[in-house]
Amino acid sequence: MVVRIRLSRFGCKNKPFYRVMAANSRSPRDGKHLEVLGYYNPLPGQDGGKRMGLNFERVKYWLSVGAQPSEPVQRILFRAGVLPPPPMVAMGRKGGPRDTRPVDPMTGRVLNEEKPIAGNQEKSGEYEAVDESNSA
């Protein structure tokens, strides 16, 4: 049984409200779940209500036993500081070839793989930031 941490939709038409829950990956979106881990309100409104609330201990527990977060939940957990940033890919021109070099999610700059220097073989997997502002 693969466990996913995902959103389950509640609320009215045009006013969504989501619960963050751990559920079997084969169960439907609003179906049976294992545990409710928190909530997410994309439209907090004028009353100043909270945008999200999570039980961090239970989220960390489910992640430690192998639960996979969905993409929206991964972004929510990144904003909450539980997960590292999701991997990003630089996009090329529309209709052109896709640029698959990794991008730093904080700055948006493309990361280049550093060339190994003779005698310094241990840095072969690291990346360094490259400024592409002058390229045409």
C-alpha positions as a Markdown table, in Angstrom:
| # | Residue | x | y | z |
|---|---|---|---|---|
| 1 | Met | 0.0 | 0.0 | 0.0 |
| 2 | Val | 1.5 | 3.3 | -1.1 |
| 3 | Val | 0.6 | 6.2 | 1.2 |
| 4 | Arg | 0.3 | 9.7 | -0.3 |
| 5 | Ile | 0.0 | 13.0 | 1.6 |
| 6 | Arg | -2.5 | 14.9 | -0.5 |
| 7 | Leu | -5.3 | 17.5 | -0.5 |
| 8 | Ser | -9.0 | 16.6 | -0.2 |
| 9 | Arg | -11.4 | 19.3 | -1.3 |
| 10 | Phe | -14.1 | 20.7 | 0.9 |
| 11 | Gly | -16.1 | 23.9 | 0.8 |
| 12 | Cys | -18.6 | 25.4 | -1.6 |
| 13 | Lys | -18.6 | 26.2 | -5.3 |
| 14 | Asn | -15.9 | 28.8 | -6.0 |
| 15 | Lys | -14.8 | 28.7 | -2.4 |
| 16 | Pro | -12.4 | 25.8 | -2.0 |
| 17 | Phe | -11.1 | 24.6 | 1.3 |
| 18 | Tyr | -8.7 | 21.6 | 1.5 |
| 19 | Arg | -7.7 | 19.2 | 4.2 |
| 20 | Val | -4.2 | 17.8 | 4.1 |
| 21 | Met | -4.5 | 14.0 | 4.7 |
| 22 | Ala | -2.6 | 10.8 | 4.5 |
| 23 | Ala | -4.4 | 8.3 | 2.2 |
| 24 | Asn | -3.9 | 5.2 | 0.2 |
| 25 | Ser | -2.9 | 6.3 | -3.3 |
| 26 | Arg | -5.6 | 4.2 | -4.9 |
| 27 | Ser | -8.5 | 5.7 | -2.9 |
| 28 | Pro | -10.4 | 8.6 | -4.5 |
| 29 | Arg | -9.6 | 12.2 | -3.8 |
| 30 | Asp | -12.4 | 12.8 | -1.3 |
| 31 | Gly | -12.6 | 9.2 | -0.2 |
| 32 | Lys | -11.3 | 7.1 | 2.7 |
| 33 | His | -8.2 | 8.4 | 4.4 |
| 34 | Leu | -5.8 | 7.2 | 7.1 |
| 35 | Glu | -5.3 | 10.5 | 9.0 |
| 36 | Val | -6.1 | 14.2 | 8.7 |
| 37 | Leu | -2.8 | 16.1 | 9.0 |
| 38 | Gly | -4.0 | 19.7 | 8.7 |
| 39 | Tyr | -5.9 | 22.1 | 6.4 |
| 40 | Tyr | -5.1 | 24.6 | 3.6 |
| 41 | Asn | -7.3 | 27.6 | 2.7 |
| 42 | Pro | -6.3 | 29.2 | -0.7 |
| 43 | Leu | -8.8 | 32.0 | -0.1 |
| 44 | Pro | -8.4 | 33.1 | 3.5 |
| 45 | Gly | -10.8 | 36.1 | 2.9 |
| 46 | Gln | -11.3 | 39.4 | 4.6 |
| 47 | Asp | -11.7 | 38.0 | 8.2 |
| 48 | Gly | -8.0 | 37.3 | 8.4 |
| 49 | Gly | -8.4 | 33.6 | 8.9 |
| 50 | Lys | -5.4 | 31.3 | 8.9 |
| 51 | Arg | -4.2 | 30.2 | 5.5 |
| 52 | Met | -3.0 | 26.8 | 6.6 |
| 53 | Gly | -2.5 | 24.7 | 9.7 |
| 54 | Leu | -0.4 | 21.5 | 9.9 |
| 55 | Asn | 0.4 | 18.9 | 12.6 |
| 56 | Phe | 4.1 | 18.9 | 11.9 |
| 57 | Glu | 4.9 | 15.9 | 14.1 |
| 58 | Arg | 2.5 | 13.7 | 12.2 |
| 59 | Val | 3.6 | 15.0 | 8.8 |
| 60 | Lys | 7.2 | 14.2 | 9.7 |
| 61 | Tyr | 6.1 | 10.8 | 10.9 |
| 62 | Trp | 4.3 | 10.0 | 7.6 |
| 63 | Leu | 7.3 | 11.2 | 5.6 |
| 64 | Ser | 9.7 | 9.1 | 7.7 |
| 65 | Val | 7.7 | 5.9 | 7.0 |
| 66 | Gly | 7.7 | 6.5 | 3.2 |
| 67 | Ala | 4.6 | 8.5 | 2.4 |
| 68 | Gln | 5.0 | 10.5 | -0.8 |
| 69 | Pro | 3.6 | 14.1 | -0.9 |
| 70 | Ser | 1.6 | 15.2 | -4.0 |
| 71 | Glu | 3.0 | 18.2 | -5.9 |
| 72 | Pro | 0.6 | 20.8 | -4.2 |
| 73 | Val | 1.4 | 19.4 | -0.8 |
| 74 | Gln | 5.1 | 19.4 | -1.5 |
| 75 | Arg | 4.9 | 23.2 | -2.3 |
| 76 | Ile | 2.8 | 23.7 | 1.0 |
| 77 | Leu | 5.4 | 21.8 | 3.0 |
| 78 | Phe | 8.2 | 23.8 | 1.4 |
| 79 | Arg | 6.5 | 27.0 | 2.4 |
| 80 | Ala | 6.1 | 25.7 | 6.0 |
| 81 | Gly | 9.8 | 24.7 | 6.1 |
| 82 | Val | 9.3 | 20.9 | 6.4 |
| 83 | Leu | 10.7 | 19.9 | 3.0 |
| 84 | Pro | 13.5 | 21.2 | 0.8 |
| 85 | Pro | 12.4 | 23.1 | -2.3 |
| 86 | Pro | 11.0 | 21.0 | -5.1 |
| 87 | Pro | 13.3 | 20.6 | -8.1 |
| 88 | Met | 12.7 | 23.1 | -10.9 |
| 89 | Val | 13.6 | 23.0 | -14.6 |
| 90 | Ala | 14.5 | 26.0 | -16.7 |
| 91 | Met | 12.1 | 26.4 | -19.6 |
| 92 | Gly | 13.2 | 27.2 | -23.1 |
| 93 | Arg | 11.3 | 29.2 | -25.7 |
| 94 | Lys | 7.8 | 28.2 | -26.6 |
| 95 | Gly | 7.9 | 25.5 | -29.1 |
| 96 | Gly | 11.7 | 25.3 | -28.9 |
| 97 | Pro | 13.9 | 22.7 | -27.3 |
| 98 | Arg | 13.5 | 22.3 | -23.5 |
| 99 | Asp | 16.4 | 23.3 | -21.3 |
| 100 | Thr | 16.8 | 20.6 | -18.6 |
| 101 | Arg | 19.6 | 22.3 | -16.6 |
| 102 | Pro | 18.7 | 22.5 | -12.9 |
| 103 | Val | 17.6 | 25.9 | -11.5 |
| 104 | Asp | 18.2 | 27.3 | -8.0 |
| 105 | Pro | 14.6 | 27.7 | -6.7 |
| 106 | Met | 15.5 | 30.7 | -4.4 |
| 107 | Thr | 17.1 | 32.9 | -7.1 |
| 108 | Gly | 15.8 | 31.4 | -10.3 |
| 109 | Arg | 19.3 | 31.2 | -11.7 |
| 110 | Val | 20.5 | 28.3 | -13.8 |
| 111 | Leu | 23.1 | 26.0 | -12.0 |
| 112 | Asn | 26.0 | 24.7 | -14.1 |
| 113 | Glu | 27.9 | 21.6 | -13.2 |
| 114 | Glu | 31.4 | 22.6 | -12.2 |
| 115 | Lys | 34.2 | 21.1 | -14.3 |
| 116 | Pro | 36.5 | 18.9 | -12.2 |
| 117 | Ile | 40.0 | 20.4 | -11.7 |
| 118 | Ala | 43.0 | 18.1 | -12.0 |
| 119 | Gly | 43.7 | 17.0 | -8.4 |
| 120 | Asn | 40.3 | 18.1 | -7.1 |
| 121 | Gln | 38.0 | 15.2 | -8.0 |
| 122 | Glu | 35.6 | 15.4 | -5.0 |
| 123 | Lys | 33.7 | 18.5 | -6.3 |
| 124 | Ser | 32.5 | 16.7 | -9.5 |
| 125 | Gly | 28.8 | 16.6 | -8.4 |
| 126 | Glu | 28.4 | 20.1 | -7.1 |
| 127 | Tyr | 26.8 | 23.0 | -9.0 |
| 128 | Glu | 27.7 | 26.6 | -9.2 |
| 129 | Ala | 25.4 | 29.5 | -10.2 |
| 130 | Val | 25.9 | 31.0 | -13.7 |
| 131 | Asp | 24.7 | 34.5 | -14.6 |
| 132 | Glu | 22.9 | 34.4 | -18.0 |
| 133 | Ser | 21.7 | 38.0 | -18.0 |
| 134 | Asn | 24.2 | 39.1 | -20.7 |
| 135 | Ser | 23.5 | 36.1 | -23.1 |
| 136 | Ala | 21.2 | 36.7 | -26.1 |
